[in-house]
Amino acid sequence: MNCAVAGGCANIQLVFAAGRKLEQSILLERFVMAIRNVFEHAAKLAESLDNLQVEDLKRELAADSKLLLLDLREIQELIDKGTIAGAKHVPRGMLEFWADPASPYARDYFGEHKRTVVFCAGGGRSVYAVKVLQEMGFSNVAHLAPGFGGWLKAGEPVNDFSATSRWVRRIDAE
């Protein structure tokens, strides 16, 4: 038997006679799918994306004041390490909901044709974010390939997110 189903297949044939199992034939071809390596998968996806380096992003920020810069990292990452000036915090788990104008969670700063650059800590989550934004219909999306870590390594300025975040508890010193 030839199994030619995308993603593999399983054909389990059980033959019963008079309530008794006479034969059990299990043919498995690629049934057990190995977990794909997320870093390899992200690297493969990135080949078809607009991958910016730190210098590219700096040029774009200087040339386009309307560029939408999205920080996809978790809130604690921003509190701990800061963010790039002008970036909006959009947690990766909320991206689709905030980007969809029909969603009750929609944010008005998204635009279908607006230049949008996303970044995360190391460039992995942002690959998936660009891909999903493109699938949603956003046409001008890129990501910072080395991520925020690359921004830091290049010695670029960082805004202290915790200084203005409503999510940081401040104790007044007397």
C-alpha positions as CSV (number, residue, x, y, z in Angstrom):
1,M,0.0,0.0,0.0
2,N,1.3,3.4,-0.9
3,C,0.6,6.3,1.4
4,A,0.9,9.6,-0.4
5,V,-0.8,12.0,1.9
6,A,0.8,15.3,2.8
7,G,2.3,15.1,6.3
8,G,2.4,11.4,6.3
9,C,-0.4,8.8,6.8
10,A,-1.4,5.9,8.8
11,N,-3.5,3.0,7.5
12,I,-4.8,0.7,10.2
13,Q,-6.6,-2.3,9.0
14,L,-8.4,-4.5,11.4
15,V,-10.2,-7.5,10.3
16,F,-12.7,-9.0,12.7
17,A,-14.7,-12.2,12.3
18,A,-17.3,-13.5,14.7
19,G,-16.2,-10.9,17.3
20,R,-12.6,-12.2,17.2
21,K,-9.7,-10.4,15.8
22,L,-8.2,-12.5,13.1
23,E,-5.6,-10.2,11.7
24,Q,-4.2,-6.8,12.6
25,S,-2.2,-5.0,10.0
26,I,-0.8,-1.7,10.8
27,L,1.0,0.1,8.1
28,L,2.7,3.3,9.1
29,E,4.6,5.6,6.8
30,R,5.8,8.8,8.4
31,F,3.0,8.5,11.0
32,V,5.1,9.7,13.8
33,M,6.1,13.2,12.8
34,A,9.4,14.4,14.4
35,I,9.2,17.8,16.1
36,R,10.8,20.2,13.7
37,N,13.6,22.3,14.9
38,V,12.2,25.8,15.4
39,F,15.5,27.6,14.7
40,E,16.0,25.7,11.4
41,H,12.4,26.4,10.4
42,A,12.7,30.1,11.2
43,A,15.9,30.3,9.2
44,K,14.3,28.7,6.2
45,L,11.3,31.0,6.5
46,A,13.6,34.0,6.8
47,E,15.0,33.3,3.3
48,S,11.8,34.7,1.8
49,L,11.5,37.7,4.1
50,D,12.8,41.3,4.3
51,N,15.6,40.8,6.8
52,L,17.0,44.0,8.2
53,Q,20.3,44.4,9.9
54,V,20.9,47.1,12.6
55,E,22.3,49.6,10.1
56,D,19.3,49.1,7.8
57,L,16.8,49.7,10.6
58,K,18.7,52.9,11.7
59,R,18.5,54.2,8.1
60,E,14.8,53.4,7.8
61,L,14.0,55.1,11.2
62,A,15.9,58.2,10.1
63,A,14.2,58.3,6.7
64,D,10.6,57.5,7.7
65,S,9.0,59.0,10.8
66,K,5.8,57.0,10.2
67,L,7.5,53.6,10.3
68,L,5.8,51.3,12.7
69,L,8.3,49.6,14.9
70,L,6.9,46.7,17.0
71,D,8.6,45.0,19.9
72,L,7.3,41.5,20.2
73,R,9.1,40.5,23.4
74,E,7.3,39.6,26.6
75,I,6.7,42.5,29.1
76,Q,9.4,41.2,31.5
77,E,12.0,41.3,28.7
78,L,11.2,45.0,28.1
79,I,11.3,45.8,31.8
80,D,14.6,44.0,32.2
81,K,16.5,45.3,29.1
82,G,14.6,48.2,27.7
83,T,13.5,48.8,24.1
84,I,14.3,50.7,20.9
85,A,13.1,54.3,21.0
86,G,9.7,54.7,19.3
87,A,8.9,51.0,19.4
88,K,5.3,49.9,20.4
89,H,5.1,46.9,22.6
90,V,2.9,44.2,20.9
91,P,3.3,40.9,22.7
92,R,3.7,38.1,20.2
93,G,0.6,36.3,21.5
94,M,-1.6,39.4,20.8
95,L,-0.2,40.4,17.4
96,E,-2.9,38.9,15.2
97,F,-5.7,40.2,17.5
98,W,-4.2,43.8,17.6
99,A,-3.4,43.9,13.9
100,D,-6.8,42.8,12.7
101,P,-9.1,45.8,12.2
102,A,-12.2,43.7,12.7
103,S,-11.0,42.4,16.1
104,P,-12.4,43.9,19.3
105,Y,-8.7,44.1,20.4
106,A,-7.6,46.1,17.2
107,R,-5.0,48.8,17.6
108,D,-5.3,51.8,15.3
109,Y,-1.6,52.2,14.6
110,F,-1.5,49.2,12.2
111,G,-1.9,49.9,8.5
112,E,-2.2,47.4,5.7
113,H,0.4,49.2,3.6
114,K,2.3,51.0,6.3
115,R,6.0,50.1,6.6
116,T,6.2,47.8,9.7
117,V,9.3,46.4,11.2
118,V,9.1,43.9,14.0
119,F,11.7,42.6,16.4
120,C,12.1,40.2,19.2
121,A,15.2,39.2,21.3
122,G,17.1,37.2,18.7
123,G,15.2,37.3,15.4
124,G,13.2,34.0,15.7
125,R,9.8,35.2,16.9
126,S,9.9,38.1,14.5
127,V,10.2,35.7,11.5
128,Y,7.0,34.1,12.5
129,A,5.4,37.5,13.1
130,V,6.3,38.8,9.7
131,K,5.0,35.6,8.1
132,V,1.6,35.9,9.9
133,L,1.3,39.6,9.1
134,Q,1.9,38.9,5.4
135,E,-0.7,36.1,5.5
136,M,-3.1,38.6,7.0
137,G,-2.6,40.9,4.1
138,F,0.1,43.4,5.4
139,S,2.3,44.2,2.4
140,N,5.2,46.1,3.7
141,V,6.7,44.1,6.7
142,A,10.2,43.3,7.7
143,H,12.0,42.1,10.8
144,L,15.3,43.0,12.6
145,A,17.2,39.8,11.8
146,P,19.6,40.0,14.8
147,G,16.8,41.1,17.1
148,F,17.1,43.3,20.1
149,G,20.3,41.4,21.1
150,G,21.9,42.6,17.9
151,W,20.8,46.2,18.6
152,L,22.4,46.0,22.0
153,K,25.6,44.3,20.7
154,A,25.9,47.2,18.1
155,G,25.9,49.6,21.1
156,E,22.7,51.4,19.9
157,P,20.7,53.4,22.4
158,V,18.0,51.8,24.5
159,N,14.9,53.4,26.2
160,D,14.2,52.4,29.7
161,F,10.8,50.8,29.4
162,S,10.4,50.4,33.1
163,A,10.6,54.1,33.7
164,T,7.3,54.7,32.1
165,S,5.6,51.4,32.2
166,R,2.3,51.1,34.1
167,W,3.2,47.5,34.7
168,V,6.1,48.3,37.0
169,R,5.4,48.9,40.7
170,R,7.2,51.9,42.0
171,I,7.8,52.5,45.7
172,D,8.0,56.2,46.5
173,A,11.2,57.0,48.4
174,E,10.6,59.4,51.3
